[in-house]
Amino acid sequence: MSVAPAPVVAYRSAAEHLADELSWLDLMLARHVAWLRATGQFNEDPLRGLYISDAEVSSRLQTVSEPAGDYDLRIGSKRAVIDARLADSVGLPIPMIASRFGLNEFERACLLMATAAAIDPRYEVLFAYAHNDVSRKAPSVGLALALLAEGPTHRLSLLQSFSPHSKLLRSDLIHFSATELSRPLVGRGMCIDERVVFALLGQGCGGDERVAAFIARLDETLVPWRDGALVERAVAALQHHNHGVALLLEGPADCGQRQLAMAACSAADMGLIAADLSSPGASSIPERELGRLLAREAMLEGSALLMTVRDLALDLRHDSTVSAAVRAGASVFVAASPGTISATELASSLPVVDIAMPAVTADIRGGWWRAALAKQGHDREPGLPLRLGLSLRCGPDAVERTVSALDPEKPLRFRTLAGIARRATRAEVPALARLVRHNWQWDDLVLPEKQVTRLRQICCELEYAPRVLHDWNFAGKTGTGFNNIVLFSGASGTGKSMAAAVIASTIGLDLYRIDLSTMVDKYIGETEKNLERTFAAMEATNAAIFFDECDVLFSKRSEVKDAHDRYANLSVAYLLQRIESYEGVIVLATNLSGNMDEAFSRRLNHVVHFPLPDTAMREKLWVKAFPIEAPIATDLDLQALARNFELTGGNIRNAALASAYLAAARNEAIGQRHVLQAIAIELEKIGRPPIESDFGDSYSLLAVPDA
């Protein structure tokens, strides 16, 4: 009567599968030792050094005493049972990892041998015994070939699994220690990192600590990718090149590369790991080693890899990082600005798919804001997303960070979102620009009504830009996005800087003053490079730009008489083009508007002249110059000061502050004497030494008593 074969039962855990694989390895080792003995190749001379007895090995293998002829049958039977159970099993780490890395049966067995030595101390004894050398406790290349090669020809063909470009070594699944490299290839012991061991055991360990600080696992996004054609193209590339491809997503920083990569990976049933190659941690690892480590990390988790390359000067060297990751078998998305990665050079030796990111418009940015706000439950103001898209050059990542930081208990306002966005991007501002910090309000501006109306009109344009540019389609007629270029002209101290700061504060943007001392460079072409870096950073930072004394940069072009004239004119021409393409607010301030190139006038949205204050305005300026907390003496006559001294607002503020110091030094309230003395100092500063006719009967008050 025949006995029915036992039913095949799927593995219930990674540990159960690994235990069976190790039992199979035990049989392979036992057969090898038996063969060594049978062929007289085993040296059991007790004088050869430390000695491992047969009894000890037999107790560990529990099969050494079996006849050698039985091993082939037992090994084949064991392998058949394992393979049958694997066919009914799902989600086991060893076959999944072998598939992700494209390992064949021999390479998978080598990985098992290295894992056995790392997790079970008895294998140190078994491998040493199989080597017939007590010092050789790690499984060697030669031992793997002896166990698994079916003959001399097969043995030679299997050697390619240990070439530098093999799947095992290029992905750092196994490696040879520095001491092993001095040995012949077949004598080298195979080592394995703990990261790989824990992955094969199906246990998380937080990732490789060498790269854990600058990688992130991406699993969701508030802003979904909408362009289905690009997703289909990326998915086709992933499926066609399932063991290594570079997808170059070329475009400005944060223009949707992460969202496109996530959409493609989701459609291809893959995870996504992001790595910022510009981080200090990444820069400390050699490029090729970094590429292998990142690829291994992604492939162990069944994920694609998103590498972000942001800075051209720093990251040109990362061509080799991308190459190493792709050669290791990873699917690599490269989010790079044009020129930071050489697609032509990579394509000469690697599968490369170049995907140009679509141009980002205010409509697209508005869609990002709309999607993120709606997902967080903020969809009650339909006009707000487009206004945000017009006035803030935020990419989808910045949009998500901003929306995630919102307080759900507070009402949703444009200024709130703009404030969060600008604070998140301040770190990107170069040293060529300085943040203008102030406490000025509209009430602090003392100007004629006409000028105040023009300034408020500038602020209103941002609020009504969605209606004018999009609902009424003026953007389609002009062909440009939202920008607002303003020229403030007038004498020093008339309020140009204050007005620029108040406008920026009103529309919810930071104001950065351009430092002309560091912007202008004596070397040809460097000034333009400095300007381009500044404009690009300001666009990413969603800031308003303030060029004080702008006639230095925006001066009239002259007749070309030598090379210096040619390059000076090139600088002005570059500025003409660049300010027109800047999406945001640019404020130009000058004392000498007649010195500016006439071509700028067409590009200006507003020109506001700041006149010298009249008597009534000067009196208001004097009143505002003294805080309500300041002690004021009864003899202080602000009307007389306004009537007698033609000073600008800046001069008045300086004089008020100086008078306060004079009074404080004498422990007195601020009186007429202190202010007149401060005015005399201020007149000397602007090249007008005080004379008796200016001060009249008060001239005697200028005498400063001894301290």
C-alpha positions in Angstrom: 0.0 0.0 0.0 1.5 3.3 -1.1 1.7 6.3 1.2 0.4 9.6 -0.1 3.0 12.3 -0.2 2.7 14.9 2.6 0.9 18.0 1.4 3.0 21.1 0.7 2.7 23.7 3.4 3.6 27.3 2.7 6.2 28.9 5.0 4.7 30.8 7.8 7.6 33.1 8.6 11.0 34.2 7.3 12.6 32.3 10.2 11.0 29.0 9.2 12.2 29.4 5.7 15.8 30.4 6.7 16.0 27.3 9.1 15.2 25.1 6.1 17.8 26.8 3.9 20.4 26.3 6.7 19.5 22.6 6.9 20.1 22.4 3.2 23.5 24.2 3.7 24.4 21.7 6.4 23.9 18.8 4.0 26.0 20.6 1.4 28.9 21.1 3.9 28.6 17.5 5.1 28.8 16.2 1.5 31.9 18.3 0.9 33.7 17.1 4.0 32.8 13.5 3.1 34.2 14.0 -0.4 37.4 15.5 1.0 37.9 12.5 3.2 37.0 10.0 0.5 39.6 11.6 -1.9 42.3 11.9 0.7 42.4 15.7 0.7 41.5 16.2 4.3 44.6 16.7 6.6 43.9 15.4 10.1 47.5 15.7 11.3 47.2 16.8 15.0 50.5 18.7 14.6 48.9 21.2 12.2 47.9 23.5 15.0 44.5 24.0 16.8 42.4 21.0 16.0 38.6 20.5 15.6 37.7 16.9 16.3 35.4 14.7 14.3 33.1 14.3 17.2 32.5 18.0 17.6 31.7 18.4 13.9 29.5 15.4 13.8 27.5 16.7 16.8 27.0 19.9 14.9 26.2 18.5 11.5 24.5 15.3 12.8 25.1 13.9 9.3 28.8 13.3 9.0 28.6 9.6 9.7 26.2 9.0 6.8 27.6 7.3 3.7 28.7 9.9 1.1 26.6 8.3 -1.6 23.4 9.3 0.2 24.0 13.0 0.2 23.1 13.8 -3.4 19.6 12.2 -2.8 19.1 13.9 0.5 20.2 17.3 -0.8 18.0 17.0 -3.9 15.0 16.0 -1.8 15.6 18.8 0.7 15.9 21.4 -2.1 12.7 20.1 -3.8 10.7 20.5 -0.6 12.0 24.0 0.0 11.3 25.1 -3.6 7.8 23.6 -3.4 7.0 25.4 -0.2 8.4 28.6 -1.6 6.1 28.3 -4.6 3.1 28.6 -2.2 4.7 31.3 0.0 4.3 35.0 -0.4 6.4 37.9 1.0 9.4 36.0 2.2 12.5 38.3 2.3 15.1 35.9 0.8 13.4 35.2 -2.5 12.1 38.8 -2.7 15.6 40.3 -2.3 17.1 37.8 -4.7 14.5 38.9 -7.3 15.0 42.6 -6.7 18.8 42.3 -7.2 18.5 39.8 -10.0 20.5 37.0 -8.3 20.8 33.5 -9.8 20.7 30.4 -7.7 24.5 30.3 -7.1 24.6 34.0 -6.0 21.6 33.4 -3.7 23.4 30.4 -2.1 26.5 32.6 -1.6 24.4 35.2 0.2 23.0 32.4 2.4 26.5 31.2 3.3 27.6 34.7 4.3 24.4 35.1 6.3 24.9 31.8 8.1 28.3 32.9 9.3 26.9 36.2 10.6 23.9 34.8 12.6 25.0 31.4 13.9 28.4 30.8 15.6 28.4 27.1 14.8 29.1 28.0 11.2 32.4 29.4 12.1 33.4 25.9 13.2 31.7 24.3 10.2 33.4 26.6 7.6 36.7 26.2 9.3 36.4 22.4 9.2 35.2 22.5 5.5 38.3 24.6 4.7 40.5 22.2 6.7 41.9 25.4 8.3 40.8 26.6 11.7 41.7 30.2 10.9 39.2 30.3 7.9 35.9 30.9 9.7 34.2 32.9 6.9 32.9 31.1 3.8 35.3 31.6 1.0 34.8 31.9 -2.8 36.6 28.6 -3.2 34.3 26.8 -0.7 31.2 28.2 -2.5 32.5 26.9 -5.8 33.4 23.5 -4.3 29.9 23.2 -2.8 27.9 24.3 -5.8 29.9 24.0 -9.1 29.1 20.9 -11.1 32.4 20.6 -12.8 35.5 22.5 -13.9 33.8 24.4 -16.7 30.8 25.3 -14.5 33.3 26.4 -11.8 35.0 28.8 -14.2 31.7 30.3 -15.3 30.6 30.9 -11.7 33.7 32.9 -11.0 32.0 35.9 -12.8 29.7 36.2 -9.8 32.7 37.6 -7.9 33.9 40.2 -10.4 33.9 43.8 -9.3 30.8 44.4 -11.5 28.9 41.4 -10.4 25.4 41.7 -8.8 26.7 40.6 -5.4 29.7 43.0 -5.2 28.4 46.1 -7.1 25.4 46.3 -4.7 27.5 45.5 -1.6 25.4 42.5 -0.8 28.7 40.8 0.1 32.1 42.3 0.2 35.7 41.3 0.9 37.5 42.8 3.9 40.7 44.7 3.4 42.8 41.8 4.8 41.1 39.3 2.4 42.0 41.4 -0.7 45.6 40.2 -0.4 44.6 36.6 -0.9 43.9 34.9 -4.3 40.2 35.3 -5.4 39.2 31.8 -4.5 40.7 32.1 -1.0 38.9 35.3 -0.1 36.3 35.1 2.7 32.8 36.6 2.0 31.5 39.2 4.5 28.0 40.6 4.8 26.8 43.9 6.4 24.3 43.8 9.3 21.9 45.9 7.1 21.7 43.0 4.6 21.4 40.4 7.3 18.5 42.0 9.0 16.8 42.5 5.6 17.2 38.8 4.8 15.7 38.0 8.2 12.7 40.2 7.5 13.6 42.5 10.3 13.9 46.3 10.1 17.0 48.0 11.5 16.3 51.6 10.5 18.5 51.5 7.4 22.2 51.8 6.9 23.5 54.3 9.5 26.0 55.8 6.9 23.1 57.2 4.8 20.2 57.2 7.3 20.7 60.9 8.1 20.0 62.3 4.6 17.5 59.8 3.2 13.7 59.7 3.7 11.1 57.2 2.9 8.2 58.8 1.0 4.8 57.4 1.2 2.3 60.2 0.7 1.9 63.6 -0.7 -0.7 66.4 -0.3 -0.1 67.5 -3.9 -0.8 64.7 -6.4 0.8 64.7 -9.8 -1.7 65.4 -12.6 0.2 64.9 -15.9 -0.7 61.3 -16.8 1.5 61.2 -19.9 4.7 61.8 -17.9 3.7 59.2 -15.4 3.1 56.6 -18.1 6.5 57.4 -19.6 8.2 56.9 -16.3 6.4 53.7 -15.5 7.3 52.3 -18.9 10.9 53.0 -18.3 10.8 51.4 -14.8 9.2 48.2 -16.2 11.4 48.0 -19.2 14.7 48.5 -17.3 13.8 46.6 -14.1 17.4 46.2 -13.0 18.9 49.7 -13.3 17.8 52.9 -15.1 18.3 56.6 -14.6 15.3 58.9 -15.1 16.5 62.5 -15.3 13.8 64.9 -14.1 15.3 68.1 -15.3 13.8 71.4 -14.0 14.1 74.0 -11.3 14.3 72.9 -7.7 11.0 71.8 -6.3 9.0 71.9 -9.5 7.2 68.6 -9.0 9.9 66.0 -9.4 9.1 64.3 -6.1 5.4 64.2 -6.9 6.1 62.7 -10.4 8.4 60.1 -9.0 5.8 59.1 -6.3 3.1 58.8 -8.9 5.2 56.6 -11.1 6.3 54.4 -8.3 2.7 54.0 -7.0 1.6 53.0 -10.5 4.5 50.5 -10.7 3.8 49.1 -7.2 7.1 50.3 -5.8 8.1 52.4 -2.8 10.3 55.5 -3.1 13.3 56.6 -1.1 14.6 60.2 -1.4 18.3 61.2 -0.9 19.6 64.8 -1.0 23.1 64.6 -2.5 23.8 68.2 -1.5 23.6 67.4 2.2 26.9 67.5 4.2 26.5 63.8 5.1 26.4 62.8 1.5 29.4 64.8 0.7 31.5 62.9 3.2 31.1 59.6 1.5 33.1 58.8 -1.8 30.8 59.1 -4.7 30.8 55.5 -6.0 30.4 54.1 -2.5 27.5 56.5 -1.9 25.8 55.3 -5.0 26.1 51.7 -4.1 24.9 52.3 -0.5 21.8 54.3 -1.7 21.0 51.7 -4.3 21.2 48.8 -1.9 19.0 50.7 0.6 16.3 51.2 -2.0 16.5 47.8 -3.5 16.4 46.0 -0.1 13.0 47.7 0.4 11.7 47.2 -3.1 11.8 51.0 -3.8 13.1 53.3 -6.4 15.6 56.0 -5.5 15.0 59.8 -5.9 18.3 61.6 -5.9 18.1 65.4 -5.6 21.0 67.4 -7.1 20.6 71.1 -6.5 23.9 73.0 -6.8 25.8 72.9 -10.1 29.2 73.8 -8.5 28.9 71.2 -5.7 27.1 68.4 -7.5 28.8 67.9 -10.8 30.8 65.1 -9.1 27.6 63.2 -8.5 27.5 61.9 -12.1 29.5 59.0 -10.7 27.1 58.6 -7.7 24.2 58.2 -10.1 26.2 55.9 -12.3 27.1 53.6 -9.4 23.5 53.4 -8.2 22.2 52.5 -11.6 24.9 49.9 -12.2 24.0 48.4 -8.8 20.6 47.7 -10.3 18.5 50.5 -8.8 15.8 52.5 -10.5 17.0 56.1 -9.9 15.0 59.3 -10.4 17.4 62.3 -10.5 15.8 65.6 -9.6 18.3 68.0 -11.1 18.5 71.5 -12.4 19.6 71.7 -16.1 23.4 71.2 -16.3 24.0 69.6 -13.0 23.9 66.1 -14.4 25.3 65.1 -17.8 22.6 63.1 -19.5 24.8 62.5 -22.5 27.7 61.2 -20.4 25.4 58.9 -18.4 23.6 57.6 -21.5 26.9 56.5 -23.0 27.1 53.6 -20.6 23.7 53.4 -18.8 20.0 53.2 -19.6 18.9 56.8 -19.3 15.4 58.4 -19.8 15.5 62.2 -19.9 12.2 63.7 -18.8 11.9 67.5 -19.0 9.7 68.9 -16.3 6.9 71.1 -17.6 7.2 74.8 -17.1 5.5 76.0 -13.9 2.9 78.6 -14.3 0.8 80.5 -11.8 -2.1 78.2 -12.7 -0.1 75.1 -11.9 1.1 76.6 -8.6 -2.5 77.5 -7.8 -3.5 73.9 -8.4 -0.9 72.8 -5.9 -2.2 75.1 -3.3 -5.8 74.1 -4.0 -5.0 70.4 -3.7 -3.0 70.7 -0.5 -5.6 73.0 1.2 -8.5 70.8 0.2 -6.8 67.7 1.5 -6.4 69.4 4.9 -10.0 70.6 4.9 -9.2 74.3 3.9 -11.3 74.7 0.8 -13.8 77.4 1.7 -12.0 80.3 -0.1 -12.0 79.4 -3.8 -10.0 82.5 -4.9 -7.2 82.0 -2.4 -5.2 79.2 -4.2 -4.7 81.2 -7.4 -3.7 84.3 -5.5 -1.1 82.2 -3.6 0.0 80.8 -6.9 0.5 84.2 -8.4 2.3 85.9 -5.5 4.3 83.0 -4.0 6.8 81.0 -6.1 6.4 77.9 -4.0 6.9 74.4 -5.4 4.7 71.5 -4.3 7.1 70.5 -1.5 7.1 74.1 0.0 3.3 74.2 -0.4 3.0 70.9 1.6 5.3 72.2 4.3 3.3 75.4 4.6 -0.1 73.9 4.6 1.0 71.2 7.1 2.1 73.9 9.5 -1.3 75.7 9.6 -3.1 75.9 12.9 -6.6 74.4 12.3 -8.1 76.6 15.0 -7.1 79.9 13.3 -8.9 81.4 10.2 -7.2 80.9 6.9 -5.6 84.1 5.5 -3.2 84.9 2.7 -0.8 86.7 5.1 -0.7 83.6 7.4 0.3 81.3 4.5 2.7 83.8 3.0 4.4 84.2 6.4 4.9 80.5 6.9 6.2 80.1 3.4 8.7 82.9 3.6 10.0 81.7 7.0 10.6 78.2 5.6 12.7 79.5 2.8 14.8 82.2 4.4 17.8 79.9 4.8 18.2 79.8 1.0 19.0 83.5 0.7 22.6 84.2 -0.3 24.8 86.7 1.5 24.3 89.2 -1.3 20.9 90.1 0.2 19.9 91.5 3.6 16.5 91.0 5.2 15.0 94.4 6.0 13.6 94.2 9.6 11.2 97.0 10.6 8.1 97.9 12.5 6.8 100.6 10.1 3.1 100.9 9.3 1.1 103.0 6.8 0.7 105.7 9.5 4.4 106.2 9.6 4.5 107.3 6.0 4.2 111.1 5.7 3.7 111.8 2.0 1.3 113.7 -0.1 -2.1 112.0 -0.8 -1.2 111.3 -4.4 1.9 109.3 -3.5 0.1 107.3 -0.8 -2.7 106.5 -3.3 -0.1 105.2 -5.7 1.6 103.0 -3.1 -1.8 101.5 -2.1 -2.5 100.8 -5.7 0.7 98.8 -5.9 -0.6 96.6 -3.0 -4.0 96.2 -4.6 -2.6 94.8 -7.8 -1.6 91.6 -6.0 -5.0 91.2 -4.5 -6.8 91.6 -7.9 -4.2 89.8 -10.0 -6.1 86.5 -10.2 -9.1 88.3 -11.7 -7.2 90.6 -14.1 -4.6 88.1 -15.3 -6.6 84.9 -15.4 -10.4 85.6 -15.2 -10.0 88.4 -17.7 -7.0 86.7 -19.5 -4.6 89.6 -19.5 -1.8 87.0 -18.8 -2.6 85.5 -22.2 -2.2 88.9 -23.9 1.0 89.9 -22.1 2.7 86.5 -22.2 4.3 87.1 -18.8 3.5 86.1 -15.3 2.8 88.3 -12.4 5.5 90.9 -11.7 5.5 94.4 -10.3 8.5 96.6 -10.9 8.4 99.9 -9.1 10.7 102.9 -9.2 10.9 105.3 -6.2 12.8 108.5 -7.0 13.5 111.4 -4.7 16.1 112.9 -2.4 17.7 110.9 0.4 15.5 110.6 3.5 12.2 111.2 1.8 10.8 107.8 2.7 11.7 105.5 -0.2 13.0 102.6 2.0 10.2 102.9 4.4 7.6 102.8 1.6 9.2 99.7 0.2 9.1 98.0 3.6 5.5 98.9 4.2 4.4 97.6 0.8 6.2 94.3 1.3 4.7 93.9 4.8 1.2 94.7 3.4 1.3 92.0 0.7 2.9 89.5 3.2 6.4 89.2 1.7 9.8 89.6 3.1 11.9 92.5 1.7 15.5 92.0 0.9 17.9 94.9 0.3 20.5 94.0 -2.3 24.0 94.7 -1.0 25.6 96.5 -3.9 29.1 96.4 -2.3 29.2 92.6 -2.8 27.0 92.5 -5.9 29.3 94.5 -8.2 32.5 92.7 -9.1 35.5 94.1 -11.0 35.9 90.9 -13.0 34.0 90.7 -16.2 30.8 88.6 -16.0 30.9 88.1 -12.2 28.4 90.8 -11.5 25.8 89.1 -13.8 26.5 85.7 -12.0 25.9 87.4 -8.6 22.7 88.9 -9.9 21.4 85.6 -11.3 22.1 83.8 -8.0 20.3 86.5 -6.2 17.3 86.6 -8.5 17.0 82.8 -8.4 17.2 82.7 -4.6 14.6 85.5 -4.2 12.2 83.7 -6.5 12.6 80.5 -4.4 12.2 82.6 -1.2 9.1 84.4 -2.4 10.6 87.8 -1.5 10.4 91.3 -2.7 13.7 92.8 -3.9 14.8 96.3 -3.0 17.6 97.9 -5.0 18.6 101.1 -3.1 20.8 103.5 -5.1 19.8 101.5 -8.1 21.4 103.9 -10.6 24.7 102.2 -9.8 23.4 99.1 -11.6 20.7 100.5 -13.9 22.7 103.4 -15.4 22.4 104.5 -19.0 24.2 102.6 -21.6 26.9 104.5 -23.3 28.6 104.5 -26.8 31.0 101.6 -27.1 34.5 102.8 -27.2 36.4 99.9 -25.6 35.8 96.5 -24.1 34.8 98.0 -20.7 31.9 99.9 -22.4 30.8 96.7 -24.1 30.6 94.7 -20.9 29.0 97.5 -18.9 26.3 97.7 -21.6 25.9 93.9 -21.4 25.3 94.1 -17.6 22.5 96.7 -18.2 21.0 94.6 -21.0 21.0 91.5 -18.8 19.2 93.4 -16.0 16.6 94.6 -18.5 15.8 91.0 -19.4 16.1 89.5 -15.9 13.8 91.9 -14.0 11.2 91.5 -16.7 11.1 87.7 -16.1 11.1 88.0 -12.3 7.8 86.9 -10.9 7.4 89.1 -7.9 7.9 92.6 -6.6 11.1 94.6 -7.4 11.5 98.1 -5.9 14.1 100.4 -7.3 15.1 103.5 -5.4 17.3 106.3 -6.7 18.2 109.8 -5.9 19.2 110.4 -9.5 16.4 109.1 -11.8 17.9 111.0 -14.7 20.9 108.7 -14.7 18.9 105.5 -15.4 18.6 103.8 -18.8 15.5 104.9 -20.6 14.7 101.2 -21.6 13.8 100.6 -18.0 10.8 102.9 -18.2 8.8 100.5 -20.4 9.3 97.7 -17.9 8.2 99.8 -14.9 4.7 99.2 -13.6 4.8 102.3 -11.3 7.0 105.4 -10.9 6.5 107.2 -7.6 8.3 110.5 -6.9 9.0 111.3 -3.3 9.1 115.1 -2.9 10.8 117.0 -0.1 8.3 117.5 2.7 6.6 120.9 3.0 6.0 122.6 6.4 2.8 120.7 7.2 4.5 117.4 6.4 7.6 118.3 8.4 5.5 119.0 11.4 3.9 115.6 11.1 7.3 114.0 10.8 8.5 115.8 14.0 5.4 114.6 15.9 6.0 111.0 14.7 9.7 111.1 15.5 9.1 111.2 19.3 7.6 108.1 20.9 4.8 108.7 23.4 7.0 107.2 26.1 9.7 109.9 25.6 9.7 112.7 28.2 9.0 116.0 26.3 9.8 119.4 27.9 7.2 122.1 27.7 9.4 124.4 25.6 9.7 122.1 22.7 8.1 123.9 19.7 7.6 121.4 16.8 5.8 123.9 14.7 8.7 126.3 14.8 11.1 123.5 14.0 9.1 122.5 11.0 8.7 126.1 9.8 12.4 127.1 10.2 14.3 124.0 9.0 13.8 122.3 5.6 14.8 118.8 6.6 13.7 115.4 5.1 12.0 112.7 7.1 15.3 110.9 7.5 17.1 114.0 8.8 14.2 114.6 11.2 14.3 111.1 12.6 18.1 111.3 13.1 17.8 114.7 14.8 15.0 113.4 17.2 17.1 110.4 18.2 20.2 112.5 18.7 18.3 115.0 20.9 17.0 112.1 23.0 20.6 111.0 23.7 21.6 114.6 24.6 18.8 114.9 27.0 19.4 111.5 28.5 23.0 112.3 29.1 22.0 115.3 31.3 19.0 113.5 32.9 16.6 116.1 31.4 13.4 116.0 29.4 13.8 116.5 25.6 13.6 120.2 25.1 14.2 122.8 22.4 17.9 123.2 23.3 18.5 119.5 22.7 16.7 119.4 19.4 18.4 122.5 18.0 21.8 121.1 19.0 20.8 117.8 17.2 19.6 119.8 14.1 23.0 121.6 14.0 24.8 118.2 14.0 22.5 116.9 11.2 23.1 120.0 9.1 26.8 119.6 9.3 26.4 115.9 8.2 24.7 117.0 5.0 27.2 119.7 4.3 25.3 122.7 5.6 27.1 124.2 8.6 24.7 125.9 11.0 24.6 129.7 10.7 22.9 132.3 12.9 20.3 133.2 10.2 19.0 129.6 10.2 18.4 129.6 14.0 17.5 133.3 14.6 17.0 134.1 18.3 17.6 130.4 19.2 21.2 130.4 17.9 22.5 130.9 21.5 20.9 127.6 22.5 23.5 125.7 20.3 26.1 126.2 23.0 26.6 122.8 24.6 27.3 123.1 28.3 30.0 121.0 29.9 29.0 117.4 30.6 
